Amino acid sequence: MSVLTTAILALSGIMTTQLKVIFTAGNSVNAFFAADAGIEMALTDRNSPQPTYTGYLDLNGNGSFDPNFDASFVVSAAPKGGSSCVADNFCITSQGSFRNIKRAIRAEY
């Protein structure tokens, strides 16, 4: 009986961990898309991007930022030169966040 109980508890622990990973994967995708949106926003000013951009993806469609339902991004752009940017023109780094999950993208051109 104790062996069976131990096996059931072990399987329950494994299933709980796997369910957390599954639910977090969707949040990770939303954070990645927010980071991508930040890169796209900076690239609209391709010749002279601003040093920083912030914004969000309105995932629930209500027209305002809600941290429980919308993904946000913070972008920084650095011109060529120096140790932080060795690209031909600019280096853009964007970090997307959604429900405490963060993903980042860096573009150099």
C-alpha positions in Angstrom: 0.0 0.0 0.0 2.8 2.4 0.8 4.6 1.6 -2.5 1.4 2.4 -4.4 0.9 5.6 -2.4 4.5 6.7 -3.1 4.1 5.9 -6.9 0.8 7.9 -7.0 2.4 10.9 -5.3 5.4 10.8 -7.6 3.2 10.8 -10.7 1.1 13.6 -9.3 4.2 15.7 -8.8 5.4 15.0 -12.3 2.0 15.8 -13.8 1.8 19.1 -11.8 5.2 20.1 -13.1 4.2 19.3 -16.7 1.0 21.3 -16.4 2.9 24.3 -15.2 5.2 24.1 -18.2 2.3 23.8 -20.6 0.5 26.9 -19.1 3.8 28.9 -19.0 4.5 28.1 -22.7 1.6 30.1 -23.8 2.7 33.0 -21.7 6.2 32.7 -23.2 4.8 33.0 -26.7 2.9 36.1 -25.8 6.0 37.7 -24.2 8.0 36.8 -27.4 5.4 38.4 -29.7 5.5 41.5 -27.5 9.3 41.7 -27.9 8.9 41.3 -31.6 6.3 44.1 -31.7 8.8 46.3 -30.0 11.5 45.5 -32.6 9.0 46.3 -35.3 8.1 49.6 -33.7 11.7 50.7 -33.5 12.3 49.7 -37.1 9.6 52.1 -38.3 12.1 54.8 -37.5 14.9 52.7 -39.1 17.2 55.7 -40.0 17.1 57.3 -36.6 15.3 55.2 -33.9 14.5 56.8 -30.5 16.7 55.6 -27.6 13.7 53.9 -25.9 10.2 52.8 -26.8 7.5 51.3 -24.6 4.2 49.8 -25.6 1.9 46.9 -25.2 -0.1 44.3 -27.2 -3.8 44.7 -26.5 -4.6 41.0 -26.3 -8.0 41.4 -24.7 -9.1 44.2 -27.1 -10.3 46.7 -24.5 -8.1 49.6 -25.8 -6.1 50.1 -22.6 -3.3 48.2 -20.9 -4.3 45.6 -18.4 -1.3 43.7 -16.9 -3.3 40.6 -16.3 -4.4 40.2 -20.0 -2.0 42.3 -22.1 1.7 41.9 -23.0 4.1 44.8 -22.7 7.5 45.6 -24.2 10.4 47.9 -23.5 12.9 48.7 -26.4 16.3 50.3 -26.3 18.2 51.4 -29.5 21.9 52.2 -29.5 23.8 53.7 -32.4 26.9 52.0 -33.9 30.1 52.3 -32.0 31.2 51.5 -28.6 31.3 48.2 -27.0 27.6 47.7 -26.8 26.9 47.9 -30.6 29.2 46.7 -33.3 26.5 46.7 -36.0 26.7 48.8 -39.2 24.0 51.3 -38.0 22.0 50.4 -34.9 21.4 47.7 -32.3 17.9 47.3 -31.0 17.0 45.2 -28.0 13.4 44.5 -27.1 12.1 42.8 -23.9 8.5 41.5 -23.9 6.7 40.6 -20.7 3.5 38.7 -20.1 2.4 37.4 -16.7 5.9 37.5 -15.2 7.5 35.7 -18.2 10.1 37.7 -20.1 11.5 37.1 -23.6 14.1 39.3 -25.4 15.1 39.9 -29.0 18.1 41.8 -30.3 18.3 43.1 -33.9 21.4 44.6 -35.4 21.5 46.3 -38.8 
